[in-house]
Amino acid sequence: MKISTQIEVASKHLGEEKAVELVAKAGFDAWDFSMFAMCDYDWDKGELRANSHPLAGSNYLAFARRLKQIGFDNGIVCNQSHAPFPARCKPIRDHFKRAIECTAEAGGEICVIHPDNYSSAEKNAEMYFELLPFAKEHGVKIATENMWCWDKEKDQACTAACSHHDDFRAHIDAVNDPFLVACLDIGHAEMKGLDTTAVRMIHTLGSSLQALHIHDNDMWHDSHQIPFSMNIDFEPIVRALKDIDYQGYFTLEADSYLKKFSPDEMEKGIRDLYSSAKRLKDMFEAL
C-alpha cells in the first residue's frame, strides 16, 4: 500500500513546488494534484473571478510538467488529481479538459471530477461521456465522488449525487466504462443524514473503487480533519478495503487540519499527516 496527500493548503501558503517537496520530505509516496486554483470561483455570485495562477494561464502544461519533475527529483510521483468544482458551474466545466491535461502532464493516473450535486446518474453520465474520449486520449481515468448537500432545517447532510451507496453504484453503471471509476470520500460517507457508511460504500463499489479521499470528522459535519483525531472508526473501513482487494493509494484530504498551521509550521503539519497515513497503511498491511 502506498500513501499520498493533497497539496492545496500548503500550495496556498508556499506554492505548489514547495508543497510537493514537503510532501516528499515527510515520507509520502505520492502527491495529489489539487487544481482548485485553476478557477477562482465566487460562491456567492456563482461565477469565476479573474485569476493569475499559472494553472489558469497559457503555460499551464509547462507548470504541471515542472511539478512532475520536482516530484521525481524528490523521489515521489503524482498519483491523482482533483479538478475544480462545482460541476454545475458551466465555466468550471469548461476547465475539466484542462484539468485532465494537467493530470497527464504531472504523471497522475486519475482525475477526480465531481458530479453535479443536483443531477441524476443519467444526467451526470452525459457530462462524463463528453469527457471520456479526451481522458482516454491522455491516458487518465476520471473518478466521480460521493457528495452531500445540507438540510438547514434538520441541521444535517442530505441527498446529493453519489451520496448513497446505491446511487454511487448507479453513477458508475450509467457510464459503464473502465475509464470512469469511483473515488470514495470517507468523511462524506460517514456524515449524519446520508443513510450509508464508508464500509457499505466500499462493498457496493467493489473493483470500481480506485481512489480515496481520507479524513476524519464528528460523523455529522464535513470536517476534513486528520485521521484518528475525531469519531470515524477506521478499522472496519480498512478491513473492508482489504476485503475488496483495494489496489489504489491511501490519499489524505485532511486539508482543514493543515489550515491551523502557519507557513513556517507547514512542514510539521504535513509530517503529522504522514504519521496518520502510515498508521492506516500499517493497519491495511497487517490484515
Secondary structure, DSSP 8 states (H G I E B T S, - for coil): --EEEE-HHHHHHH-HHHHHHHHHHHT-SEEEEE-GGGSEEETTTTEEE---SGGGSTTHHHHHHHHHHHHHHTT-EEEEEE--S-TTSHHHHTTHHHHHHHHHHHT-SEEE----TTS-HHHHHHHHHHHHHHHHHTT-EEEEE---EEETTTTEEE--TT-SHHHHHHHHHHH--TTEEEEEEHHHHTSTTSS--HHHHHHHHGGGEEEEEB-B--SSS---B-TTSSS--HHHHHHHHHHTT--S-EEE--HHHHTTS-GGGHHHHHHHHHHHHHHHHHHHHH-
